[in-house]
Amino acid sequence: MARTPNAFAVHLILEGGHREEVRFATIQEFQQWYSNEIVPRSDSQEFINVPLKTIQGEYMVVRPSKIVAIRVEPVFTSSVDRF
């Protein structure tokens, strides 16, 4: 039986080597944010919001043109499957 991730850690690698990690509850939530915010503005110098759902009252903005890579990693809260 395949395990299902509890969240997805998205690592944004920015120009200059800076890295940020944000989490999404589902891969679909990440895909929606990516296709609605990043793709249409990929060469834009204007700031866009990056959702930080794990940190209350804190937010991050980034210039889409400064994102050099994105790594998506499934996160499992337990290494043992329990039935």
mmCIF file of the N, C-alpha and C atoms, coordinates in Angstrom:
data_MODEL
# 
_entry.id   MODEL 
# 
loop_
_atom_site.group_PDB 
_atom_site.id 
_atom_site.type_symbol 
_atom_site.label_atom_id 
_atom_site.label_alt_id 
_atom_site.label_comp_id 
_atom_site.label_asym_id 
_atom_site.label_entity_id 
_atom_site.label_seq_id 
_atom_site.pdbx_PDB_ins_code 
_atom_site.Cartn_x 
_atom_site.Cartn_y 
_atom_site.Cartn_z 
_atom_site.occupancy 
_atom_site.B_iso_or_equiv 
_atom_site.pdbx_formal_charge 
_atom_site.auth_seq_id 
_atom_site.auth_comp_id 
_atom_site.auth_asym_id 
_atom_site.auth_atom_id 
_atom_site.pdbx_PDB_model_num 
ATOM 1   N N  . MET A 1 1  ? 0.845  -1.188 0.000   1.00 0.00 ? 1  MET A N  1 
ATOM 2   C CA . MET A 1 1  ? 0.000  0.000  0.000   1.00 0.00 ? 1  MET A CA 1 
ATOM 3   C C  . MET A 1 1  ? 0.886  1.246  0.000   1.00 0.00 ? 1  MET A C  1 
ATOM 4   N N  . ALA A 1 2  ? 0.615  2.140  -0.894  1.00 0.00 ? 2  ALA A N  1 
ATOM 5   C CA . ALA A 1 2  ? 1.403  3.362  -1.013  1.00 0.00 ? 2  ALA A CA 1 
ATOM 6   C C  . ALA A 1 2  ? 1.050  4.347  0.094   1.00 0.00 ? 2  ALA A C  1 
ATOM 7   N N  . ARG A 1 3  ? 2.072  4.982  0.611   1.00 0.00 ? 3  ARG A N  1 
ATOM 8   C CA . ARG A 1 3  ? 1.839  6.009  1.629   1.00 0.00 ? 3  ARG A CA 1 
ATOM 9   C C  . ARG A 1 3  ? 1.404  7.300  0.957   1.00 0.00 ? 3  ARG A C  1 
ATOM 10  N N  . THR A 1 4  ? 0.608  8.072  1.663   1.00 0.00 ? 4  THR A N  1 
ATOM 11  C CA . THR A 1 4  ? 0.215  9.386  1.142   1.00 0.00 ? 4  THR A CA 1 
ATOM 12  C C  . THR A 1 4  ? 0.890  10.454 2.006   1.00 0.00 ? 4  THR A C  1 
ATOM 13  N N  . PRO A 1 5  ? 1.443  11.469 1.371   1.00 0.00 ? 5  PRO A N  1 
ATOM 14  C CA . PRO A 1 5  ? 2.125  12.523 2.126   1.00 0.00 ? 5  PRO A CA 1 
ATOM 15  C C  . PRO A 1 5  ? 1.143  13.364 2.926   1.00 0.00 ? 5  PRO A C  1 
ATOM 16  N N  . ASN A 1 6  ? 1.606  13.884 4.051   1.00 0.00 ? 6  ASN A N  1 
ATOM 17  C CA . ASN A 1 6  ? 0.796  14.763 4.892   1.00 0.00 ? 6  ASN A CA 1 
ATOM 18  C C  . ASN A 1 6  ? 0.851  16.209 4.416   1.00 0.00 ? 6  ASN A C  1 
ATOM 19  N N  . ALA A 1 7  ? 1.895  16.545 3.679   1.00 0.00 ? 7  ALA A N  1 
ATOM 20  C CA . ALA A 1 7  ? 2.071  17.895 3.134   1.00 0.00 ? 7  ALA A CA 1 
ATOM 21  C C  . ALA A 1 7  ? 3.140  17.826 2.049   1.00 0.00 ? 7  ALA A C  1 
ATOM 22  N N  . PHE A 1 8  ? 3.334  18.954 1.390   1.00 0.00 ? 8  PHE A N  1 
ATOM 23  C CA . PHE A 1 8  ? 4.376  19.057 0.377   1.00 0.00 ? 8  PHE A CA 1 
ATOM 24  C C  . PHE A 1 8  ? 5.240  20.263 0.693   1.00 0.00 ? 8  PHE A C  1 
ATOM 25  N N  . ALA A 1 9  ? 6.531  20.039 0.866   1.00 0.00 ? 9  ALA A N  1 
ATOM 26  C CA . ALA A 1 9  ? 7.480  21.125 1.093   1.00 0.00 ? 9  ALA A CA 1 
ATOM 27  C C  . ALA A 1 9  ? 7.946  21.616 -0.267  1.00 0.00 ? 9  ALA A C  1 
ATOM 28  N N  . VAL A 1 10 ? 7.777  22.896 -0.516  1.00 0.00 ? 10 VAL A N  1 
ATOM 29  C CA . VAL A 1 10 ? 8.188  23.496 -1.776  1.00 0.00 ? 10 VAL A CA 1 
ATOM 30  C C  . VAL A 1 10 ? 9.390  24.386 -1.484  1.00 0.00 ? 10 VAL A C  1 
ATOM 31  N N  . HIS A 1 11 ? 10.514 24.037 -2.085  1.00 0.00 ? 11 HIS A N  1 
ATOM 32  C CA . HIS A 1 11 ? 11.757 24.780 -1.895  1.00 0.00 ? 11 HIS A CA 1 
ATOM 33  C C  . HIS A 1 11 ? 11.926 25.731 -3.078  1.00 0.00 ? 11 HIS A C  1 
ATOM 34  N N  . LEU A 1 12 ? 11.924 27.022 -2.784  1.00 0.00 ? 12 LEU A N  1 
ATOM 35  C CA . LEU A 1 12 ? 12.141 28.035 -3.812  1.00 0.00 ? 12 LEU A CA 1 
ATOM 36  C C  . LEU A 1 12 ? 13.619 28.412 -3.785  1.00 0.00 ? 12 LEU A C  1 
ATOM 37  N N  . ILE A 1 13 ? 14.315 28.189 -4.879  1.00 0.00 ? 13 ILE A N  1 
ATOM 38  C CA . ILE A 1 13 ? 15.715 28.572 -4.982  1.00 0.00 ? 13 ILE A CA 1 
ATOM 39  C C  . ILE A 1 13 ? 15.745 29.869 -5.783  1.00 0.00 ? 13 ILE A C  1 
ATOM 40  N N  . LEU A 1 14 ? 16.245 30.914 -5.131  1.00 0.00 ? 14 LEU A N  1 
ATOM 41  C CA . LEU A 1 14 ? 16.202 32.244 -5.718  1.00 0.00 ? 14 LEU A CA 1 
ATOM 42  C C  . LEU A 1 14 ? 17.561 32.636 -6.277  1.00 0.00 ? 14 LEU A C  1 
ATOM 43  N N  . GLU A 1 15 ? 17.531 33.580 -7.190  1.00 0.00 ? 15 GLU A N  1 
ATOM 44  C CA . GLU A 1 15 ? 18.755 34.114 -7.763  1.00 0.00 ? 15 GLU A CA 1 
ATOM 45  C C  . GLU A 1 15 ? 19.654 34.592 -6.632  1.00 0.00 ? 15 GLU A C  1 
ATOM 46  N N  . GLY A 1 16 ? 20.922 34.278 -6.709  1.00 0.00 ? 16 GLY A N  1 
ATOM 47  C CA . GLY A 1 16 ? 21.854 34.654 -5.643  1.00 0.00 ? 16 GLY A CA 1 
ATOM 48  C C  . GLY A 1 16 ? 22.058 33.536 -4.638  1.00 0.00 ? 16 GLY A C  1 
ATOM 49  N N  . GLY A 1 17 ? 21.316 32.417 -4.776  1.00 0.00 ? 17 GLY A N  1 
ATOM 50  C CA . GLY A 1 17 ? 21.526 31.264 -3.918  1.00 0.00 ? 17 GLY A CA 1 
ATOM 51  C C  . GLY A 1 17 ? 20.647 31.180 -2.683  1.00 0.00 ? 17 GLY A C  1 
ATOM 52  N N  . HIS A 1 18 ? 19.825 32.181 -2.442  1.00 0.00 ? 18 HIS A N  1 
ATOM 53  C CA . HIS A 1 18 ? 18.941 32.138 -1.271  1.00 0.00 ? 18 HIS A CA 1 
ATOM 54  C C  . HIS A 1 18 ? 17.866 31.078 -1.464  1.00 0.00 ? 18 HIS A C  1 
ATOM 55  N N  . ARG A 1 19 ? 17.497 30.376 -0.383  1.00 0.00 ? 19 ARG A N  1 
ATOM 56  C CA . ARG A 1 19 ? 16.478 29.323 -0.445  1.00 0.00 ? 19 ARG A CA 1 
ATOM 57  C C  . ARG A 1 19 ? 15.390 29.597 0.582   1.00 0.00 ? 19 ARG A C  1 
ATOM 58  N N  . GLU A 1 20 ? 14.164 29.334 0.190   1.00 0.00 ? 20 GLU A N  1 
ATOM 59  C CA . GLU A 1 20 ? 13.014 29.443 1.094   1.00 0.00 ? 20 GLU A CA 1 
ATOM 60  C C  . GLU A 1 20 ? 12.174 28.187 0.960   1.00 0.00 ? 20 GLU A C  1 
ATOM 61  N N  . GLU A 1 21 ? 11.576 27.787 2.056   1.00 0.00 ? 21 GLU A N  1 
ATOM 62  C CA . GLU A 1 21 ? 10.690 26.621 2.042   1.00 0.00 ? 21 GLU A CA 1 
ATOM 63  C C  . GLU A 1 21 ? 9.299  27.044 2.479   1.00 0.00 ? 21 GLU A C  1 
ATOM 64  N N  . VAL A 1 22 ? 8.302  26.656 1.698   1.00 0.00 ? 22 VAL A N  1 
ATOM 65  C CA . VAL A 1 22 ? 6.903  26.854 2.069   1.00 0.00 ? 22 VAL A CA 1 
ATOM 66  C C  . VAL A 1 22 ? 6.209  25.505 1.942   1.00 0.00 ? 22 VAL A C  1 
ATOM 67  N N  . ARG A 1 23 ? 5.121  25.348 2.646   1.00 0.00 ? 23 ARG A N  1 
ATOM 68  C CA . ARG A 1 23 ? 4.406  24.064 2.623   1.00 0.00 ? 23 ARG A CA 1 
ATOM 69  C C  . ARG A 1 23 ? 2.994  24.228 2.097   1.00 0.00 ? 23 ARG A C  1 
ATOM 70  N N  . PHE A 1 24 ? 2.566  23.218 1.376   1.00 0.00 ? 24 PHE A N  1 
ATOM 71  C CA . PHE A 1 24 ? 1.212  23.141 0.859   1.00 0.00 ? 24 PHE A CA 1 
ATOM 72  C C  . PHE A 1 24 ? 0.599  21.837 1.359   1.00 0.00 ? 24 PHE A C  1 
ATOM 73  N N  . ALA A 1 25 ? -0.680 21.856 1.659   1.00 0.00 ? 25 ALA A N  1 
ATOM 74  C CA . ALA A 1 25 ? -1.362 20.666 2.169   1.00 0.00 ? 25 ALA A CA 1 
ATOM 75  C C  . ALA A 1 25 ? -1.481 19.580 1.111   1.00 0.00 ? 25 ALA A C  1 
ATOM 76  N N  . THR A 1 26 ? -1.706 19.982 -0.143  1.00 0.00 ? 26 THR A N  1 
ATOM 77  C CA . THR A 1 26 ? -1.863 19.006 -1.223  1.00 0.00 ? 26 THR A CA 1 
ATOM 78  C C  . THR A 1 26 ? -1.051 19.447 -2.431  1.00 0.00 ? 26 THR A C  1 
ATOM 79  N N  . ILE A 1 27 ? -0.755 18.504 -3.295  1.00 0.00 ? 27 ILE A N  1 
ATOM 80  C CA . ILE A 1 27 ? -0.028 18.829 -4.521  1.00 0.00 ? 27 ILE A CA 1 
ATOM 81  C C  . ILE A 1 27 ? -0.900 19.687 -5.439  1.00 0.00 ? 27 ILE A C  1 
ATOM 82  N N  . GLN A 1 28 ? -2.209 19.478 -5.403  1.00 0.00 ? 28 GLN A N  1 
ATOM 83  C CA . GLN A 1 28 ? -3.120 20.279 -6.218  1.00 0.00 ? 28 GLN A CA 1 
ATOM 84  C C  . GLN A 1 28 ? -3.110 21.742 -5.787  1.00 0.00 ? 28 GLN A C  1 
ATOM 85  N N  . GLU A 1 29 ? -3.018 21.977 -4.480  1.00 0.00 ? 29 GLU A N  1 
ATOM 86  C CA . GLU A 1 29 ? -2.949 23.343 -3.964  1.00 0.00 ? 29 GLU A CA 1 
ATOM 87  C C  . GLU A 1 29 ? -1.682 24.038 -4.489  1.00 0.00 ? 29 GLU A C  1 
ATOM 88  N N  . PHE A 1 30 ? -0.548 23.328 -4.476  1.00 0.00 ? 30 PHE A N  1 
ATOM 89  C CA . PHE A 1 30 ? 0.689  23.886 -5.031  1.00 0.00 ? 30 PHE A CA 1 
ATOM 90  C C  . PHE A 1 30 ? 0.550  24.148 -6.525  1.00 0.00 ? 30 PHE A C  1 
ATOM 91  N N  . GLN A 1 31 ? 0.002  23.180 -7.264  1.00 0.00 ? 31 GLN A N  1 
ATOM 92  C CA . GLN A 1 31 ? -0.141 23.330 -8.708  1.00 0.00 ? 31 GLN A CA 1 
ATOM 93  C C  . GLN A 1 31 ? -1.020 24.517 -9.068  1.00 0.00 ? 31 GLN A C  1 
ATOM 94  N N  . GLN A 1 32 ? -2.072 24.732 -8.304  1.00 0.00 ? 32 GLN A N  1 
ATOM 95  C CA . GLN A 1 32 ? -2.959 25.867 -8.544  1.00 0.00 ? 32 GLN A CA 1 
ATOM 96  C C  . GLN A 1 32 ? -2.222 27.180 -8.311  1.00 0.00 ? 32 GLN A C  1 
ATOM 97  N N  . TRP A 1 33 ? -1.497 27.293 -7.190  1.00 0.00 ? 33 TRP A N  1 
ATOM 98  C CA . TRP A 1 33 ? -0.722 28.496 -6.905  1.00 0.00 ? 33 TRP A CA 1 
ATOM 99  C C  . TRP A 1 33 ? 0.326  28.726 -7.992  1.00 0.00 ? 33 TRP A C  1 
ATOM 100 N N  . TYR A 1 34 ? 1.031  27.668 -8.371  1.00 0.00 ? 34 TYR A N  1 
ATOM 101 C CA . TYR A 1 34 ? 2.075  27.763 -9.389  1.00 0.00 ? 34 TYR A CA 1 
ATOM 102 C C  . TYR A 1 34 ? 1.512  28.222 -10.734 1.00 0.00 ? 34 TYR A C  1 
ATOM 103 N N  . SER A 1 35 ? 0.421  27.608 -11.161 1.00 0.00 ? 35 SER A N  1 
ATOM 104 C CA . SER A 1 35 ? -0.132 27.946 -12.483 1.00 0.00 ? 35 SER A CA 1 
ATOM 105 C C  . SER A 1 35 ? -0.832 29.307 -12.500 1.00 0.00 ? 35 SER A C  1 
ATOM 106 N N  . ASN A 1 36 ? -1.352 29.759 -11.350 1.00 0.00 ? 36 ASN A N  1 
ATOM 107 C CA . ASN A 1 36 ? -2.039 31.055 -11.298 1.00 0.00 ? 36 ASN A CA 1 
ATOM 108 C C  . ASN A 1 36 ? -1.117 32.229 -11.000 1.00 0.00 ? 36 ASN A C  1 
ATOM 109 N N  . GLU A 1 37 ? -0.046 31.995 -10.252 1.00 0.00 ? 37 GLU A N  1 
ATOM 110 C CA . GLU A 1 37 ? 0.826  33.092 -9.820  1.00 0.00 ? 37 GLU A CA 1 
ATOM 111 C C  . GLU A 1 37 ? 2.179  33.118 -10.530 1.00 0.00 ? 37 GLU A C  1 
ATOM 112 N N  . ILE A 1 38 ? 2.833  31.986 -10.630 1.00 0.00 ? 38 ILE A N  1 
ATOM 113 C CA . ILE A 1 38 ? 4.202  31.951 -11.157 1.00 0.00 ? 38 ILE A CA 1 
ATOM 114 C C  . ILE A 1 38 ? 4.231  31.941 -12.680 1.00 0.00 ? 38 ILE A C  1 
ATOM 115 N N  . VAL A 1 39 ? 3.515  31.020 -13.291 1.00 0.00 ? 39 VAL A N  1 
ATOM 116 C CA . VAL A 1 39 ? 3.591  30.855 -14.746 1.00 0.00 ? 39 VAL A CA 1 
ATOM 117 C C  . VAL A 1 39 ? 3.208  32.123 -15.509 1.00 0.00 ? 39 VAL A C  1 
ATOM 118 N N  . PRO A 1 40 ? 2.066  32.763 -15.215 1.00 0.00 ? 40 PRO A N  1 
ATOM 119 C CA . PRO A 1 40 ? 1.700  33.950 -16.002 1.00 0.00 ? 40 PRO A CA 1 
ATOM 120 C C  . PRO A 1 40 ? 2.649  35.138 -15.803 1.00 0.00 ? 40 PRO A C  1 
ATOM 121 N N  . ARG A 1 41 ? 3.363  35.167 -14.678 1.00 0.00 ? 41 ARG A N  1 
ATOM 122 C CA . ARG A 1 41 ? 4.227  36.314 -14.370 1.00 0.00 ? 41 ARG A CA 1 
ATOM 123 C C  . ARG A 1 41 ? 5.698  35.912 -14.301 1.00 0.00 ? 41 ARG A C  1 
ATOM 124 N N  . SER A 1 42 ? 6.085  34.890 -15.006 1.00 0.00 ? 42 SER A N  1 
ATOM 125 C CA . SER A 1 42 ? 7.428  34.325 -14.858 1.00 0.00 ? 42 SER A CA 1 
ATOM 126 C C  . SER A 1 42 ? 8.559  35.308 -15.137 1.00 0.00 ? 42 SER A C  1 
ATOM 127 N N  . ASP A 1 43 ? 8.346  36.301 -15.975 1.00 0.00 ? 43 ASP A N  1 
ATOM 128 C CA . ASP A 1 43 ? 9.403  37.278 -16.246 1.00 0.00 ? 43 ASP A CA 1 
ATOM 129 C C  . ASP A 1 43 ? 9.130  38.636 -15.593 1.00 0.00 ? 43 ASP A C  1 
ATOM 130 N N  . SER A 1 44 ? 8.175  38.683 -14.680 1.00 0.00 ? 44 SER A N  1 
ATOM 131 C CA . SER A 1 44 ? 7.773  39.927 -14.034 1.00 0.00 ? 44 SER A CA 1 
ATOM 132 C C  . SER A 1 44 ? 8.737  40.323 -12.914 1.00 0.00 ? 44 SER A C  1 
ATOM 133 N N  . GLN A 1 45 ? 8.926  41.637 -12.769 1.00 0.00 ? 45 GLN A N  1 
ATOM 134 C CA . GLN A 1 45 ? 9.719  42.193 -11.670 1.00 0.00 ? 45 GLN A CA 1 
ATOM 135 C C  . GLN A 1 45 ? 8.833  42.616 -10.491 1.00 0.00 ? 45 GLN A C  1 
ATOM 136 N N  . GLU A 1 46 ? 7.506  42.471 -10.642 1.00 0.00 ? 46 GLU A N  1 
ATOM 137 C CA . GLU A 1 46 ? 6.584  42.833 -9.568  1.00 0.00 ? 46 GLU A CA 1 
ATOM 138 C C  . GLU A 1 46 ? 6.516  41.714 -8.538  1.00 0.00 ? 46 GLU A C  1 
ATOM 139 N N  . PHE A 1 47 ? 6.302  42.090 -7.288  1.00 0.00 ? 47 PHE A N  1 
ATOM 140 C CA . PHE A 1 47 ? 6.200  41.101 -6.211  1.00 0.00 ? 47 PHE A CA 1 
ATOM 141 C C  . PHE A 1 47 ? 4.892  40.334 -6.290  1.00 0.00 ? 47 PHE A C  1 
ATOM 142 N N  . ILE A 1 48 ? 4.946  39.051 -5.933  1.00 0.00 ? 48 ILE A N  1 
ATOM 143 C CA . ILE A 1 48 ? 3.739  38.241 -5.764  1.00 0.00 ? 48 ILE A CA 1 
ATOM 144 C C  . ILE A 1 48 ? 3.776  37.644 -4.360  1.00 0.00 ? 48 ILE A C  1 
ATOM 145 N N  . ASN A 1 49 ? 2.607  37.332 -3.825  1.00 0.00 ? 49 ASN A N  1 
ATOM 146 C CA . ASN A 1 49 ? 2.524  36.717 -2.494  1.00 0.00 ? 49 ASN A CA 1 
ATOM 147 C C  . ASN A 1 49 ? 2.850  35.238 -2.563  1.00 0.00 ? 49 ASN A C  1 
ATOM 148 N N  . VAL A 1 50 ? 3.607  34.785 -1.574  1.00 0.00 ? 50 VAL A N  1 
ATOM 149 C CA . VAL A 1 50 ? 3.880  33.360 -1.406  1.00 0.00 ? 50 VAL A CA 1 
ATOM 150 C C  . VAL A 1 50 ? 3.122  32.933 -0.154  1.00 0.00 ? 50 VAL A C  1 
ATOM 151 N N  . PRO A 1 51 ? 2.220  31.966 -0.269  1.00 0.00 ? 51 PRO A N  1 
ATOM 152 C CA . PRO A 1 51 ? 1.419  31.581 0.894   1.00 0.00 ? 51 PRO A CA 1 
ATOM 153 C C  . PRO A 1 51 ? 2.258  30.882 1.964   1.00 0.00 ? 51 PRO A C  1 
ATOM 154 N N  . LEU A 1 52 ? 2.205  31.413 3.179   1.00 0.00 ? 52 LEU A N  1 
ATOM 155 C CA . LEU A 1 52 ? 2.882  30.806 4.327   1.00 0.00 ? 52 LEU A CA 1 
ATOM 156 C C  . LEU A 1 52 ? 1.810  30.358 5.306   1.00 0.00 ? 52 LEU A C  1 
ATOM 157 N N  . LYS A 1 53 ? 1.219  29.231 5.043   1.00 0.00 ? 53 LYS A N  1 
ATOM 158 C CA . LYS A 1 53 ? 0.083  28.780 5.857   1.00 0.00 ? 53 LYS A CA 1 
ATOM 159 C C  . LYS A 1 53 ? 0.503  28.210 7.203   1.00 0.00 ? 53 LYS A C  1 
ATOM 160 N N  . THR A 1 54 ? 1.781  27.899 7.361   1.00 0.00 ? 54 THR A N  1 
ATOM 161 C CA . THR A 1 54 ? 2.224  27.309 8.619   1.00 0.00 ? 54 THR A CA 1 
ATOM 162 C C  . THR A 1 54 ? 2.631  28.361 9.643   1.00 0.00 ? 54 THR A C  1 
ATOM 163 N N  . ILE A 1 55 ? 2.777  29.607 9.216   1.00 0.00 ? 55 ILE A N  1 
ATOM 164 C CA . ILE A 1 55 ? 3.228  30.658 10.121  1.00 0.00 ? 55 ILE A CA 1 
ATOM 165 C C  . ILE A 1 55 ? 2.153  31.736 10.192  1.00 0.00 ? 55 ILE A C  1 
ATOM 166 N N  . GLN A 1 56 ? 1.539  31.886 11.355  1.00 0.00 ? 56 GLN A N  1 
ATOM 167 C CA . GLN A 1 56 ? 0.457  32.848 11.551  1.00 0.00 ? 56 GLN A CA 1 
ATOM 168 C C  . GLN A 1 56 ? 0.991  34.271 11.545  1.00 0.00 ? 56 GLN A C  1 
ATOM 169 N N  . GLY A 1 57 ? 0.368  35.156 10.762  1.00 0.00 ? 57 GLY A N  1 
ATOM 170 C CA . GLY A 1 57 ? 0.709  36.568 10.772  1.00 0.00 ? 57 GLY A CA 1 
ATOM 171 C C  . GLY A 1 57 ? 1.981  36.929 10.016  1.00 0.00 ? 57 GLY A C  1 
ATOM 172 N N  . GLU A 1 58 ? 2.592  35.983 9.332   1.00 0.00 ? 58 GLU A N  1 
ATOM 173 C CA . GLU A 1 58 ? 3.806  36.263 8.589   1.00 0.00 ? 58 GLU A CA 1 
ATOM 174 C C  . GLU A 1 58 ? 3.550  36.010 7.109   1.00 0.00 ? 58 GLU A C  1 
ATOM 175 N N  . TYR A 1 59 ? 4.188  36.765 6.254   1.00 0.00 ? 59 TYR A N  1 
ATOM 176 C CA . TYR A 1 59 ? 4.004  36.570 4.823   1.00 0.00 ? 59 TYR A CA 1 
ATOM 177 C C  . TYR A 1 59 ? 5.328  36.804 4.107   1.00 0.00 ? 59 TYR A C  1 
ATOM 178 N N  . MET A 1 60 ? 5.385  36.360 2.863   1.00 0.00 ? 60 MET A N  1 
ATOM 179 C CA . MET A 1 60 ? 6.568  36.546 2.049   1.00 0.00 ? 60 MET A CA 1 
ATOM 180 C C  . MET A 1 60 ? 6.130  36.968 0.654   1.00 0.00 ? 60 MET A C  1 
ATOM 181 N N  . VAL A 1 61 ? 6.895  37.850 0.060   1.00 0.00 ? 61 VAL A N  1 
ATOM 182 C CA . VAL A 1 61 ? 6.675  38.233 -1.327  1.00 0.00 ? 61 VAL A CA 1 
ATOM 183 C C  . VAL A 1 61 ? 7.969  37.961 -2.082  1.00 0.00 ? 61 VAL A C  1 
ATOM 184 N N  . VAL A 1 62 ? 7.819  37.661 -3.361  1.00 0.00 ? 62 VAL A N  1 
ATOM 185 C CA . VAL A 1 62 ? 8.991  37.339 -4.172  1.00 0.00 ? 62 VAL A CA 1 
ATOM 186 C C  . VAL A 1 62 ? 8.749  37.839 -5.596  1.00 0.00 ? 62 VAL A C  1 
ATOM 187 N N  . ARG A 1 63 ? 9.818  38.134 -6.290  1.00 0.00 ? 63 ARG A N  1 
ATOM 188 C CA . ARG A 1 63 ? 9.731  38.489 -7.708  1.00 0.00 ? 63 ARG A CA 1 
ATOM 189 C C  . ARG A 1 63 ? 9.826  37.193 -8.507  1.00 0.00 ? 63 ARG A C  1 
ATOM 190 N N  . PRO A 1 64 ? 8.819  36.861 -9.296  1.00 0.00 ? 64 PRO A N  1 
ATOM 191 C CA . PRO A 1 64 ? 8.838  35.593 -10.046 1.00 0.00 ? 64 PRO A CA 1 
ATOM 192 C C  . PRO A 1 64 ? 10.058 35.443 -10.943 1.00 0.00 ? 64 PRO A C  1 
ATOM 193 N N  . SER A 1 65 ? 10.566 36.526 -11.483 1.00 0.00 ? 65 SER A N  1 
ATOM 194 C CA . SER A 1 65 ? 11.722 36.439 -12.377 1.00 0.00 ? 65 SER A CA 1 
ATOM 195 C C  . SER A 1 65 ? 12.999 36.043 -11.637 1.00 0.00 ? 65 SER A C  1 
ATOM 196 N N  . LYS A 1 66 ? 12.996 36.129 -10.324 1.00 0.00 ? 66 LYS A N  1 
ATOM 197 C CA . LYS A 1 66 ? 14.183 35.796 -9.524  1.00 0.00 ? 66 LYS A CA 1 
ATOM 198 C C  . LYS A 1 66 ? 14.172 34.348 -9.025  1.00 0.00 ? 66 LYS A C  1 
ATOM 199 N N  . ILE A 1 67 ? 13.110 33.608 -9.324  1.00 0.00 ? 67 ILE A N  1 
ATOM 200 C CA . ILE A 1 67 ? 13.050 32.190 -8.952  1.00 0.00 ? 67 ILE A CA 1 
ATOM 201 C C  . ILE A 1 67 ? 13.784 31.395 -10.025 1.00 0.00 ? 67 ILE A C  1 
ATOM 202 N N  . VAL A 1 68 ? 14.864 30.711 -9.614  1.00 0.00 ? 68 VAL A N  1 
ATOM 203 C CA . VAL A 1 68 ? 15.649 29.947 -10.586 1.00 0.00 ? 68 VAL A CA 1 
ATOM 204 C C  . VAL A 1 68 ? 15.235 28.487 -10.631 1.00 0.00 ? 68 VAL A C  1 
ATOM 205 N N  . ALA A 1 69 ? 14.740 27.969 -9.504  1.00 0.00 ? 69 ALA A N  1 
ATOM 206 C CA . ALA A 1 69 ? 14.320 26.565 -9.462  1.00 0.00 ? 69 ALA A CA 1 
ATOM 207 C C  . ALA A 1 69 ? 13.293 26.374 -8.352  1.00 0.00 ? 69 ALA A C  1 
ATOM 208 N N  . ILE A 1 70 ? 12.493 25.340 -8.520  1.00 0.00 ? 70 ILE A N  1 
ATOM 209 C CA . ILE A 1 70 ? 11.502 24.957 -7.508  1.00 0.00 ? 70 ILE A CA 1 
ATOM 210 C C  . ILE A 1 70 ? 11.626 23.452 -7.307  1.00 0.00 ? 70 ILE A C  1 
ATOM 211 N N  . ARG A 1 71 ? 11.751 23.047 -6.054  1.00 0.00 ? 71 ARG A N  1 
ATOM 212 C CA . ARG A 1 71 ? 11.816 21.624 -5.726  1.00 0.00 ? 71 ARG A CA 1 
ATOM 213 C C  . ARG A 1 71 ? 10.615 21.291 -4.854  1.00 0.00 ? 71 ARG A C  1 
ATOM 214 N N  . VAL A 1 72 ? 9.868  20.272 -5.232  1.00 0.00 ? 72 VAL A N  1 
ATOM 215 C CA . VAL A 1 72 ? 8.688  19.849 -4.477  1.00 0.00 ? 72 VAL A CA 1 
ATOM 216 C C  . VAL A 1 72 ? 8.993  18.505 -3.839  1.00 0.00 ? 72 VAL A C  1 
ATOM 217 N N  . GLU A 1 73 ? 8.808  18.435 -2.518  1.00 0.00 ? 73 GLU A N  1 
ATOM 218 C CA . GLU A 1 73 ? 9.153  17.240 -1.759  1.00 0.00 ? 73 GLU A CA 1 
ATOM 219 C C  . GLU A 1 73 ? 7.964  16.802 -0.903  1.00 0.00 ? 73 GLU A C  1 
ATOM 220 N N  . PRO A 1 74 ? 7.528  15.549 -1.028  1.00 0.00 ? 74 PRO A N  1 
ATOM 221 C CA . PRO A 1 74 ? 6.460  15.077 -0.148  1.00 0.00 ? 74 PRO A CA 1 
ATOM 222 C C  . PRO A 1 74 ? 6.973  14.934 1.283   1.00 0.00 ? 74 PRO A C  1 
ATOM 223 N N  . VAL A 1 75 ? 6.128  15.291 2.246   1.00 0.00 ? 75 VAL A N  1 
ATOM 224 C CA . VAL A 1 75 ? 6.500  15.217 3.659   1.00 0.00 ? 75 VAL A CA 1 
ATOM 225 C C  . VAL A 1 75 ? 5.580  14.221 4.347   1.00 0.00 ? 75 VAL A C  1 
ATOM 226 N N  . PHE A 1 76 ? 6.179  13.253 5.016   1.00 0.00 ? 76 PHE A N  1 
ATOM 227 C CA . PHE A 1 76 ? 5.437  12.241 5.764   1.00 0.00 ? 76 PHE A CA 1 
ATOM 228 C C  . PHE A 1 76 ? 5.699  12.483 7.240   1.00 0.00 ? 76 PHE A C  1 
ATOM 229 N N  . THR A 1 77 ? 4.645  12.539 8.047   1.00 0.00 ? 77 THR A N  1 
ATOM 230 C CA . THR A 1 77 ? 4.835  12.791 9.475   1.00 0.00 ? 77 THR A CA 1 
ATOM 231 C C  . THR A 1 77 ? 5.262  11.563 10.240  1.00 0.00 ? 77 THR A C  1 
ATOM 232 N N  . SER A 1 78 ? 5.112  10.401 9.648   1.00 0.00 ? 78 SER A N  1 
ATOM 233 C CA . SER A 1 78 ? 5.503  9.170  10.314  1.00 0.00 ? 78 SER A CA 1 
ATOM 234 C C  . SER A 1 78 ? 6.246  8.284  9.320   1.00 0.00 ? 78 SER A C  1 
ATOM 235 N N  . SER A 1 79 ? 7.261  7.614  9.818   1.00 0.00 ? 79 SER A N  1 
ATOM 236 C CA . SER A 1 79 ? 7.997  6.702  8.953   1.00 0.00 ? 79 SER A CA 1 
ATOM 237 C C  . SER A 1 79 ? 7.359  5.315  8.939   1.00 0.00 ? 79 SER A C  1 
ATOM 238 N N  . VAL A 1 80 ? 6.357  5.112  9.798   1.00 0.00 ? 80 VAL A N  1 
ATOM 239 C CA . VAL A 1 80 ? 5.696  3.814  9.888   1.00 0.00 ? 80 VAL A CA 1 
ATOM 240 C C  . VAL A 1 80 ? 4.231  3.975  9.497   1.00 0.00 ? 80 VAL A C  1 
ATOM 241 N N  . ASP A 1 81 ? 3.790  3.174  8.560   1.00 0.00 ? 81 ASP A N  1 
ATOM 242 C CA . ASP A 1 81 ? 2.374  3.195  8.206   1.00 0.00 ? 81 ASP A CA 1 
ATOM 243 C C  . ASP A 1 81 ? 1.559  2.501  9.275   1.00 0.00 ? 81 ASP A C  1 
ATOM 244 N N  . ARG A 1 82 ? 0.481  3.114  9.687   1.00 0.00 ? 82 ARG A N  1 
ATOM 245 C CA . ARG A 1 82 ? -0.411 2.512  10.687  1.00 0.00 ? 82 ARG A CA 1 
ATOM 246 C C  . ARG A 1 82 ? -1.768 2.311  10.053  1.00 0.00 ? 82 ARG A C  1 
ATOM 247 N N  . PHE A 1 83 ? -2.315 1.163  10.204  1.00 0.00 ? 83 PHE A N  1 
ATOM 248 C CA . PHE A 1 83 ? -3.593 0.829  9.572   1.00 0.00 ? 83 PHE A CA 1 
ATOM 249 C C  . PHE A 1 83 ? -4.746 1.047  10.523  1.00 0.00 ? 83 PHE A C  1 
# 
